[in-house]
């Protein structure tokens, strides 16, 4: 969120989707820029194009209010957890039937509050992507989260660098570029 205004000012942006919950000060400043540039924005939505937003509850917590996005592309299932913790994970598995996710963008950088054993067992991801800085001060990803993800192929930005998924001849191909 901290770089959202810079992105909007330096790139062509058509739509912005906010989490559920109240706008923080950064959100309010971003809305001023979006209004000035006549860019559409949404908050707490269920669906947009081919994206389904699974988290439409206000938890009164920025991380748990994160957009959790599900989409299917060429028969592959993708789920992006934002900063969601096990609290949001439980809500999602209670509400939806989402077995055998192909690609999971792990919640909250693989912190100890995300990727619960119950959630990971339910969605059974084939690939797990953890966006995390090298030697970060929080010690992410957490060992317990990594253990819970052990049945999937784990990619981490601190080790693997950029991670790109391509679809070629109906096959999912993973490319990485060292940091």
N, CA, C and O of each residue as an XYZ file, in Angstrom:
716
protein
N       0.819     -1.196      0.000
C       0.000      0.000      0.000
C       0.865      1.263      0.000
O       0.480      2.297     -0.545
N       2.035      1.155      0.619
C       2.900      2.321      0.743
C       3.356      2.894     -0.584
O       3.666      4.082     -0.663
N       3.405      2.086     -1.621
C       3.851      2.547     -2.934
C       2.700      2.740     -3.917
O       2.939      3.030     -5.089
N       1.465      2.587     -3.464
C       0.311      2.639     -4.369
C       0.217      3.973     -5.118
O      -0.037      3.984     -6.322
N       0.414      5.067     -4.437
C       0.307      6.380     -5.099
C       1.381      6.515     -6.166
O       1.107      7.005     -7.262
N       2.614      6.083     -5.858
C       3.691      6.131     -6.860
C       3.346      5.266     -8.065
O       3.582      5.673     -9.203
N       2.792      4.080     -7.833
C       2.391      3.210     -8.945
C       1.323      3.865     -9.808
O       1.411      3.846    -11.035
N       0.327      4.437     -9.171
C      -0.760      5.093     -9.910
C      -0.224      6.277    -10.713
O      -0.686      6.543    -11.823
N       0.747      6.980    -10.148
C       1.318      8.143    -10.845
C       2.319      7.771    -11.934
O       2.578      8.577    -12.827
N       2.883      6.575    -11.880
C       3.918      6.229    -12.849
C       3.513      5.143    -13.850
O       4.266      4.857    -14.781
N       2.350      4.542    -13.675
C       1.896      3.458    -14.540
C       0.462      3.721    -14.984
O      -0.244      4.546    -14.404
N       0.052      3.005    -16.020
C      -1.341      3.078    -16.459
C      -2.151      2.126    -15.578
O      -1.991      0.907    -15.656
N      -3.002      2.681    -14.757
C      -3.829      1.909    -13.839
C      -5.285      2.135    -14.212
O      -5.738      3.274    -14.326
N      -6.017      1.039    -14.402
C      -7.428      1.151    -14.773
C      -8.362      1.019    -13.586
O      -9.396      1.685    -13.538
N      -8.014      0.163    -12.617
C      -8.881     -0.102    -11.471
C      -8.025     -0.362    -10.252
O      -6.908     -0.870    -10.356
N      -8.560     -0.009     -9.090
C      -7.909     -0.309     -7.820
C      -8.941     -0.982     -6.934
O     -10.093     -0.554     -6.867
N      -8.520     -2.039     -6.255
C      -9.422     -2.780     -5.385
C      -8.878     -2.718     -3.965
O      -7.771     -3.179     -3.690
N      -9.665     -2.145     -3.074
C      -9.287     -2.036     -1.675
C      -9.807     -3.245     -0.898
O     -10.765     -3.903     -1.305
N      -9.153     -3.519      0.227
C      -9.617     -4.543      1.161
C     -10.958     -4.129      1.751
O     -11.410     -2.999      1.569
N     -11.577     -5.052      2.452
C     -12.732     -4.717      3.274
C     -12.230     -3.891      4.464
O     -11.035     -3.874      4.761
N     -13.147     -3.218      5.129
C     -12.785     -2.444      6.314
C     -12.610     -0.977      5.997
O     -12.765     -0.536      4.859
N     -12.285     -0.238      7.036
C     -12.116      1.213      6.919
C     -10.846      1.535      6.142
O      -9.879      0.775      6.157
N     -10.871      2.680      5.463
C      -9.668      3.148      4.777
C      -8.721      3.748      5.806
O      -9.125      4.552      6.645
N      -7.448      3.344      5.731
C      -6.452      3.984      6.593
C      -6.021      5.291      5.921
O      -6.546      5.647      4.866
N      -5.080      5.996      6.519
C      -4.648      7.286      5.966
C      -4.062      7.145      4.568
O      -4.300      7.994      3.710
N      -3.283      6.063      4.325
C      -2.742      5.842      2.977
C      -3.864      5.617      1.971
O      -3.803      6.115      0.847
N      -4.878      4.875      2.369
C      -6.024      4.629      1.500
C      -6.756      5.919      1.160
O      -7.146      6.132      0.012
N      -6.941      6.767      2.142
C      -7.633      8.050      1.927
C      -6.842      8.946      0.971
O      -7.420      9.611      0.111
N      -5.520      8.956      1.128
C      -4.677      9.747      0.222
C      -4.721      9.178     -1.193
O      -4.769      9.927     -2.169
N      -4.703      7.858     -1.298
C      -4.786      7.213     -2.607
C      -6.111      7.543     -3.292
O      -6.134      7.802     -4.495
N      -7.197      7.536     -2.553
C      -8.512      7.848     -3.131
C      -8.529      9.254     -3.723
O      -9.127      9.478     -4.775
N      -7.881     10.194     -3.059
C      -7.797     11.559     -3.605
C      -7.126     11.538     -4.980
O      -7.588     12.197     -5.911
N      -6.045     10.784     -5.099
C      -5.321     10.681     -6.374
C      -6.190      9.974     -7.414
O      -6.258     10.408     -8.564
N      -6.854      8.886     -7.014
C      -7.716      8.136     -7.937
C      -8.852      9.016     -8.444
O      -9.162      9.007     -9.635
N      -9.469      9.771     -7.552
C     -10.559     10.666     -7.956
C     -10.052     11.720     -8.944
O     -10.708     12.004     -9.946
N      -8.898     12.289     -8.660
C      -8.316     13.306     -9.533
C      -8.024     12.736    -10.921
O      -8.237     13.409    -11.930
N      -7.534     11.492    -10.970
C      -7.196     10.848    -12.238
C      -8.379     10.101    -12.858
O      -8.247      9.501    -13.924
N      -9.533     10.140    -12.188
C     -10.752      9.456    -12.652
C     -10.524      7.949    -12.852
O     -10.959      7.366    -13.845
N      -9.836      7.341    -11.890
C      -9.589      5.895    -11.890
C     -10.626      5.237    -10.991
O     -10.831      5.655     -9.851
N     -11.280      4.198    -11.516
C     -12.291      3.483    -10.735
C     -11.640      2.723     -9.594
O     -10.537      2.191     -9.724
N     -12.351      2.685     -8.466
C     -11.875      1.872     -7.351
C     -13.062      1.198     -6.677
O     -14.194      1.678     -6.727
N     -12.762      0.081     -6.052
C     -13.776     -0.757     -5.427
C     -13.288     -1.148     -4.039
O     -12.090     -1.127     -3.756
N     -14.230     -1.504     -3.187
C     -13.881     -1.990     -1.860
C     -14.812     -3.131     -1.494
O     -16.020     -3.065     -1.718
N     -14.233     -4.177     -0.928
C     -15.006     -5.297     -0.380
C     -15.964     -5.884     -1.421
O     -17.169     -5.972     -1.183
N     -15.427     -6.281     -2.566
C     -16.258     -6.813     -3.642
C     -16.175     -8.340     -3.686
O     -15.260     -8.937     -3.118
N     -17.138     -8.962     -4.366
C     -17.173    -10.416     -4.499
C     -16.497    -10.905     -5.769
O     -15.850    -11.952     -5.770
N     -16.645    -10.143     -6.857
C     -16.161    -10.619     -8.148
C     -15.811     -9.434     -9.035
O     -16.470     -8.395     -9.005
N     -14.765     -9.614     -9.819
C     -14.389     -8.637    -10.832
C     -13.710     -9.405    -11.945
O     -12.658    -10.012    -11.743
N     -14.315     -9.378    -13.122
C     -13.818    -10.134    -14.263
C     -13.688    -11.611    -13.864
O     -14.664    -12.214    -13.419
N     -12.495    -12.198    -14.020
C     -12.298    -13.615    -13.708
C     -11.776    -13.833    -12.281
O     -11.345    -14.933    -11.936
N     -11.816    -12.796    -11.467
C     -11.306    -12.875    -10.099
C     -12.465    -12.982     -9.114
O     -13.424    -12.213     -9.186
N     -12.370    -13.932     -8.200
C     -13.352    -14.068     -7.129
C     -12.672    -13.672     -5.832
O     -11.613    -14.199     -5.490
N     -13.275    -12.752     -5.120
C     -12.737    -12.252     -3.854
C     -13.404    -13.041     -2.732
O     -14.601    -12.897     -2.484
N     -12.623    -13.866     -2.066
C     -13.168    -14.795     -1.086
C     -13.389    -14.171      0.286
O     -14.196    -14.669      1.072
N     -12.691    -13.101      0.575
C     -12.787    -12.475      1.886
C     -13.613    -11.205      1.789
O     -13.124    -10.173      1.328
N     -14.861    -11.278      2.223
C     -15.723    -10.098      2.178
C     -16.237     -9.749      3.576
O     -17.301     -9.150      3.732
N     -15.468    -10.132      4.573
C     -15.832     -9.848      5.959
C     -14.880     -8.804      6.512
O     -13.692     -8.807      6.190
N     -15.397     -7.912      7.342
C     -14.573     -6.902      7.993
C     -14.122     -7.451      9.341
O     -14.922     -7.588     10.267
N     -12.828     -7.764      9.440
C     -12.275     -8.320     10.677
C     -11.737     -7.239     11.608
O     -11.276     -7.544     12.708
N     -11.792     -5.981     11.179
C     -11.247     -4.880     11.966
C      -9.745     -5.074     12.206
O      -9.222     -4.724     13.264
N      -9.060     -5.643     11.195
C      -7.626     -5.905     11.250
C      -7.128     -5.887      9.806
O      -7.614     -6.649      8.970
N      -6.167     -5.024      9.516
C      -5.732     -4.860      8.119
C      -5.272     -6.149      7.462
O      -5.608     -6.399      6.305
N      -4.514     -6.972      8.167
C      -4.036     -8.212      7.561
C      -5.188     -9.166      7.271
O      -5.270     -9.725      6.177
N      -6.073     -9.354      8.239
C      -7.190    -10.266      8.013
C      -8.212     -9.704      7.027
O      -8.997    -10.458      6.453
N      -8.207     -8.413      6.832
C      -9.084     -7.793      5.827
C      -8.502     -7.888      4.419
O      -9.146     -7.464      3.460
N      -7.306     -8.432      4.281
C      -6.657     -8.519      2.972
C      -7.567     -9.166      1.939
O      -8.341    -10.075      2.241
N      -7.453     -8.676      0.720
C      -8.135     -9.347     -0.384
C      -7.547    -10.746     -0.524
O      -6.330    -10.912     -0.614
N      -8.410    -11.735     -0.542
C      -8.026    -13.108     -0.836
C      -8.674    -13.413     -2.169
O      -9.899    -13.417     -2.289
N      -7.845    -13.669     -3.176
C      -8.334    -13.752     -4.551
C      -8.151    -15.167     -5.089
O      -7.101    -15.789     -4.925
N      -9.194    -15.647     -5.730
C      -9.180    -16.972     -6.360
C      -9.503    -16.795     -7.838
O     -10.394    -16.029     -8.205
N      -8.769    -17.510     -8.675
C      -9.075    -17.498    -10.105
C      -8.658    -18.822    -10.721
O      -7.794    -19.525    -10.199
N      -9.282    -19.143    -11.828
C      -8.902    -20.306    -12.614
C      -8.498    -19.834    -14.001
O      -9.211    -19.063    -14.643
N      -7.349    -20.305    -14.450
C      -6.840    -19.974    -15.779
C      -6.444    -21.270    -16.463
O      -5.616    -22.017    -15.943
N      -7.022    -21.543    -17.612
C      -6.724    -22.768    -18.369
C      -6.806    -24.021    -17.501
O      -6.009    -24.947    -17.657
N      -7.770    -24.042    -16.590
C      -7.972    -25.208    -15.733
C      -7.085    -25.255    -14.501
O      -7.209    -26.173    -13.691
N      -6.191    -24.285    -14.342
C      -5.334    -24.219    -13.159
C      -5.957    -23.272    -12.137
O      -6.476    -22.213    -12.487
N      -5.895    -23.675    -10.865
C      -6.489    -22.902     -9.771
C      -5.404    -22.124     -9.037
O      -4.397    -22.685     -8.606
N      -5.631    -20.816     -8.905
C      -4.697    -19.921     -8.233
C      -5.399    -19.261     -7.049
O      -6.562    -18.870     -7.149
N      -4.687    -19.141     -5.929
C      -5.216    -18.436     -4.764
C      -4.134    -17.522     -4.204
O      -3.000    -17.945     -3.979
N      -4.503    -16.265     -3.985
C      -3.588    -15.248     -3.484
C      -4.110    -14.780     -2.128
O      -5.198    -14.211     -2.042
N      -3.336    -15.019     -1.070
C      -3.812    -14.822      0.297
C      -3.546    -13.444      0.894
O      -4.015    -13.173      1.999
N      -2.820    -12.569      0.221
C      -2.524    -11.263      0.811
C      -1.846    -11.428      2.159
O      -0.926    -12.234      2.295
N      -2.286    -10.676      3.155
C      -1.717    -10.760      4.502
C      -2.572    -11.570      5.453
O      -2.382    -11.512      6.668
N      -3.517    -12.327      4.907
C      -4.499    -13.037      5.737
C      -3.857    -14.027      6.698
O      -2.865    -14.682      6.378
N      -4.451    -14.118      7.890
C      -3.973    -15.058      8.899
C      -4.893    -16.272      8.959
O      -5.814    -16.411      8.154
N      -4.630    -17.141      9.919
C      -5.442    -18.351     10.089
C      -6.897    -18.011     10.406
O      -7.782    -18.826     10.142
N      -7.167    -16.840     10.959
C      -8.549    -16.418     11.219
C      -9.324    -16.323      9.909
O     -10.428    -16.854      9.796
N      -8.748    -15.651      8.930
C      -9.373    -15.524      7.614
C      -9.390    -16.869      6.901
O     -10.369    -17.208      6.236
N      -8.316    -17.632      7.036
C      -8.257    -18.958      6.413
C      -9.433    -19.820      6.863
O     -10.066    -20.491      6.048
N      -9.723    -19.798      8.169
C     -10.831    -20.605      8.704
C     -12.161    -20.162      8.098
O     -12.977    -20.999      7.710
N     -12.377    -18.877      8.018
C     -13.609    -18.350      7.407
C     -13.751    -18.853      5.965
O     -14.843    -19.223      5.533
N     -12.651    -18.860      5.239
C     -12.678    -19.252      3.826
C     -12.967    -20.740      3.665
O     -13.783    -21.117      2.823
N     -12.318    -21.588      4.450
C     -12.581    -23.022      4.281
C     -13.964    -23.409      4.807
O     -14.539    -24.402      4.362
N     -14.497    -22.638      5.745
C     -15.867    -22.893      6.214
C     -16.897    -22.495      5.160
O     -17.986    -23.066      5.099
N     -16.549    -21.519      4.338
C     -17.490    -20.961      3.365
C     -17.375    -21.583      1.969
O     -18.371    -21.681      1.253
N     -16.164    -22.003      1.580
C     -15.921    -22.461      0.218
C     -15.322    -23.871      0.196
O     -14.689    -24.310      1.156
N     -15.536    -24.554     -0.904
C     -14.904    -25.844     -1.149
C     -13.813    -25.614     -2.194
O     -14.112    -25.446     -3.376
N     -12.555    -25.608     -1.765
C     -11.442    -25.237     -2.653
C     -10.304    -26.253     -2.594
O      -9.174    -25.887     -2.270
N     -10.576    -27.513     -2.898
C      -9.490    -28.494     -2.839
C      -8.537    -28.363     -4.032
O      -8.900    -27.858     -5.094
N      -7.332    -28.827     -3.821
C      -6.334    -28.965     -4.887
C      -6.045    -27.678     -5.647
O      -6.203    -27.599     -6.865
N      -5.617    -26.674     -4.890
C      -5.164    -25.418     -5.488
C      -3.819    -25.689     -6.167
O      -2.937    -26.310     -5.575
N      -3.670    -25.233     -7.375
C      -2.400    -25.438     -8.078
C      -1.318    -24.498     -7.564
O      -0.200    -24.930     -7.281
N      -1.649    -23.204     -7.442
C      -0.657    -22.221     -7.011
C      -1.240    -21.385     -5.878
O      -2.274    -20.735     -6.033
N      -0.559    -21.414     -4.743
C      -0.946    -20.617     -3.577
C       0.112    -19.558     -3.341
O       1.289    -19.875     -3.163
N      -0.306    -18.296     -3.340
C       0.577    -17.227     -2.871
C       0.298    -17.183     -1.374
O      -0.778    -16.761     -0.949
N       1.258    -17.614     -0.586
C       1.114    -17.800      0.857
C       0.810    -16.486      1.555
O       1.346    -15.438      1.194
N      -0.053    -16.552      2.554
C      -0.455    -15.368      3.316
C       0.634    -14.852      4.241
O       1.422    -15.617      4.798
N       0.657    -13.553      4.385
C       1.481    -12.819      5.349
C       2.938    -13.276      5.398
O       3.517    -13.446      6.470
N       3.513    -13.470      4.215
C       4.938    -13.776      4.059
C       5.355    -15.073      4.758
O       6.528    -15.261      5.083
N       4.386    -15.965      4.985
C       4.702    -17.223      5.660
C       4.905    -17.048      7.153
O       5.674    -17.783      7.773
N       4.217    -16.076      7.728
C       4.364    -15.839      9.174
C       3.735    -16.975      9.966
O       3.042    -17.825      9.407
N       3.983    -16.984     11.270
C       3.421    -18.038     12.117
C       1.908    -17.908     12.248
O       1.250    -18.838     12.715
N       1.351    -16.783     11.849
C      -0.106    -16.600     11.944
C      -0.839    -17.071     10.694
O      -2.070    -17.058     10.662
N      -0.100    -17.489      9.658
C      -0.750    -17.897      8.410
C      -0.404    -19.339      8.070
O       0.418    -19.975      8.730
N      -1.054    -19.837      7.021
C      -0.777    -21.185      6.503
C      -0.976    -22.256      7.569
O      -0.114    -23.108      7.780
N      -2.120    -22.199      8.233
C      -2.423    -23.187      9.274
C      -2.489    -24.585      8.667
O      -2.788    -24.748      7.484
N      -2.211    -25.567      9.475
C      -2.227    -26.962      9.035
C      -3.612    -27.319      8.479
O      -3.714    -27.986      7.450
N      -4.672    -26.878      9.158
C      -6.045    -27.162      8.715
C      -6.306    -26.581      7.318
O      -6.860    -27.254      6.449
N      -5.904    -25.338      7.121
C      -6.128    -24.664      5.840
C      -5.340    -25.330      4.713
O      -5.889    -25.625      3.652
N      -4.062    -25.559      4.949
C      -3.209    -26.145      3.913
C      -3.669    -27.564      3.578
O      -3.650    -27.958      2.412
N      -4.078    -28.328      4.580
C      -4.595    -29.685      4.324
C      -5.854    -29.642      3.473
O      -6.073    -30.519      2.637
N      -6.676    -28.630      3.682
C      -7.938    -28.500      2.941
C      -7.708    -28.111      1.485
O      -8.326    -28.683      0.587
N      -6.820    -27.139      1.243
C      -6.649    -26.651     -0.136
C      -5.565    -27.421     -0.893
O      -5.553    -27.410     -2.124
N      -4.663    -28.081     -0.186
C      -3.665    -28.972     -0.775
C      -2.939    -28.351     -1.985
O      -3.057    -28.853     -3.103
N      -2.191    -27.262     -1.756
C      -1.537    -26.602     -2.900
C      -0.408    -27.437     -3.507
O       0.339    -28.117     -2.804
N      -0.312    -27.362     -4.824
C       0.782    -28.038     -5.531
C       2.065    -27.194     -5.437
O       3.150    -27.723     -5.197
N       1.921    -25.882     -5.628
C       3.036    -24.938     -5.516
C       2.666    -23.886     -4.482
O       1.523    -23.432     -4.433
N       3.627    -23.499     -3.658
C       3.428    -22.435     -2.676
C       4.491    -21.367     -2.900
O       5.685    -21.661     -2.959
N       4.036    -20.129     -3.022
C       4.923    -19.000     -3.279
C       4.946    -18.120     -2.036
O       3.901    -17.687     -1.549
N       6.143    -17.863     -1.532
C       6.279    -16.993     -0.362
C       7.060    -15.756     -0.774
O       8.226    -15.839     -1.162
N       6.403    -14.613     -0.685
C       7.049    -13.339     -0.973
C       7.655    -12.830      0.336
O       6.942    -12.467      1.272
N       9.001    -12.813      0.376
C       9.676    -12.496      1.637
C      11.058    -11.917      1.356
O      11.758    -12.364      0.448
N      11.435    -10.931      2.136
C      12.764    -10.346      1.994
C      13.827    -11.185      2.681
O      13.560    -11.842      3.687
N      15.015    -11.158      2.141
C      16.137    -11.906      2.706
C      16.499    -11.334      4.083
O      16.582    -10.118      4.258
N      16.712    -12.220      5.045
C      17.101    -11.823      6.405
C      16.198    -10.737      6.995
O      16.682     -9.800      7.630
N      14.875    -10.866      6.780
C      13.949     -9.851      7.270
C      13.864     -9.888      8.800
O      14.113    -10.924      9.416
N      13.519     -8.777      9.388
C      13.532     -8.638     10.849
C      12.456     -9.464     11.552
O      12.509     -9.638     12.769
N      11.480     -9.975     10.797
C      10.412    -10.768     11.395
C      10.718    -12.265     11.392
O       9.982    -13.047     11.994
N      11.781    -12.663     10.731
C      12.127    -14.077     10.654
C      11.199    -14.868      9.756
O      11.083    -16.085      9.900
N      10.534    -14.187      8.827
C       9.649    -14.879      7.880
C      10.477    -15.585      6.810
O      11.526    -15.068      6.427
N      10.065    -16.702      6.332
C       8.888    -17.461      6.736
C       9.152    -18.274      8.003
O      10.289    -18.643      8.297
N       8.097    -18.538      8.730
C       8.138    -19.278      9.983
C       8.297    -20.776      9.709
O       7.737    -21.294      8.742
N       9.053    -21.464     10.550
C       9.302    -22.902     10.359
C       8.008    -23.708     10.366
O       7.858    -24.642      9.579
N       7.079    -23.359     11.241
C       5.814    -24.104     11.305
C       5.024    -23.946     10.001
O       4.461    -24.916      9.493
N       4.985    -22.733      9.468
C       4.306    -22.509      8.184
C       4.986    -23.327      7.083
O       4.308    -23.940      6.258
N       6.311    -23.336      7.067
C       7.039    -24.126      6.066
C       6.735    -25.620      6.219
O       6.564    -26.325      5.224
N       6.668    -26.095      7.452
C       6.324    -27.508      7.686
C       4.918    -27.817      7.175
O       4.686    -28.876      6.592
N       3.984    -26.896      7.393
C       2.606    -27.104      6.923
C       2.529    -27.150      5.406
O       1.639    -27.793      4.850
N       3.450    -26.478      4.735
C       3.481    -26.414      3.271
C       4.346    -27.507      2.646
O       4.528    -27.541      1.429
N       4.870    -28.383      3.468
C       5.867    -29.360      3.048
C       5.434    -30.275      1.898
O       6.289    -30.784      1.172
N       4.145    -30.492      1.717
C       3.681    -31.358      0.621
C       3.583    -30.632     -0.717
O       3.213    -31.229     -1.727
N       3.914    -29.354     -0.719
C       3.897    -28.600     -1.976
C       5.329    -28.215     -2.334
O       6.231    -28.278     -1.498
N       5.520    -27.819     -3.575
C       6.820    -27.295     -4.013
C       6.842    -25.834     -3.598
O       6.029    -25.039     -4.071
N       7.768    -25.475     -2.718
C       7.830    -24.123     -2.167
C       8.852    -23.289     -2.934
O       9.993    -23.705     -3.137
N       8.415    -22.105     -3.353
C       9.309    -21.108     -3.942
C       9.287    -19.887     -3.038
O       8.233    -19.482     -2.550
N      10.462    -19.303     -2.820
C      10.587    -18.137     -1.945
C      11.360    -17.048     -2.681
O      12.370    -17.323     -3.327
N      10.881    -15.818     -2.578
C      11.565    -14.737     -3.272
C      12.941    -14.450     -2.674
O      13.820    -13.961     -3.384
N      13.151    -14.740     -1.392
C      14.472    -14.493     -0.803
C      15.519    -15.482     -1.305
O      16.712    -15.181     -1.301
N      15.075    -16.659     -1.736
C      15.994    -17.683     -2.229
C      15.956    -17.776     -3.753
O      16.997    -17.833     -4.407
N      14.747    -17.789     -4.309
C      14.565    -18.020     -5.751
C      14.474    -16.745     -6.577
O      14.534    -16.806     -7.805
N      14.332    -15.597     -5.935
C      14.192    -14.344     -6.662
C      12.811    -14.209     -7.269
O      11.813    -14.573     -6.647
N      12.754    -13.684     -8.488
C      11.470    -13.541     -9.186
C      10.939    -14.917     -9.553
O      11.692    -15.803     -9.956
N       9.643    -15.079     -9.410
C       9.006    -16.362     -9.696
C       7.891    -16.099    -10.703
O       6.985    -15.303    -10.455
N       7.975    -16.781    -11.842
C       6.983    -16.563    -12.894
C       6.382    -17.906    -13.309
O       7.089    -18.892    -13.520
N       5.057    -17.909    -13.417
C       4.343    -19.084    -13.910
C       3.892    -18.801    -15.326
O       3.275    -17.772    -15.601
N       4.203    -19.720    -16.221
C       3.788    -19.598    -17.619
C       2.945    -20.815    -17.966
O       3.135    -21.897    -17.411
N       2.022    -20.625    -18.879
C       1.240    -21.751    -19.380
C       1.608    -21.968    -20.831
O       1.454    -21.080    -21.669
N       2.100    -23.171    -21.113
C       2.502    -23.499    -22.469
C       2.005    -24.908    -22.775
O       2.292    -25.854    -22.042
N       1.256    -25.032    -23.871
C       0.673    -26.323    -24.253
C      -0.092    -26.960    -23.092
O       0.042    -28.154    -22.821
N      -0.893    -26.143    -22.415
C      -1.699    -26.577    -21.272
C      -0.885    -27.128    -20.105
O      -1.407    -27.880    -19.283
N       0.380    -26.760    -20.031
C       1.237    -27.159    -18.910
C       1.680    -25.896    -18.174
O       1.924    -24.850    -18.775
N       1.773    -26.033    -16.862
C       2.237    -24.934    -16.027
C       3.752    -25.048    -15.878
O       4.264    -26.080    -15.443
N       4.458    -23.989    -16.239
C       5.920    -23.976    -16.186
C       6.342    -22.882    -15.218
O       5.822    -21.767    -15.260
N       7.280    -23.206    -14.356
C       7.779    -22.247    -13.359
C       9.175    -21.806    -13.746
O      10.057    -22.635    -13.970
N       9.375    -20.502    -13.825
C      10.695    -19.922    -14.076
C      11.065    -19.047    -12.890
O      10.218    -18.338    -12.345
N      12.315    -19.096    -12.494
C      12.800    -18.219    -11.438
C      14.010    -17.443    -11.966
O      14.673    -17.861    -12.915
N      14.273    -16.326    -11.338
C      15.423    -15.512    -11.694
C      16.092    -15.096    -10.385
O      15.530    -14.313     -9.619
N      17.278    -15.615    -10.133
C      17.969    -15.395     -8.854
C      17.996    -13.932     -8.466
O      18.111    -13.042     -9.308
N      17.886    -13.706     -7.145
C      17.893    -12.306     -6.642
C      19.248    -11.652     -6.812
O      19.423    -10.490     -6.445
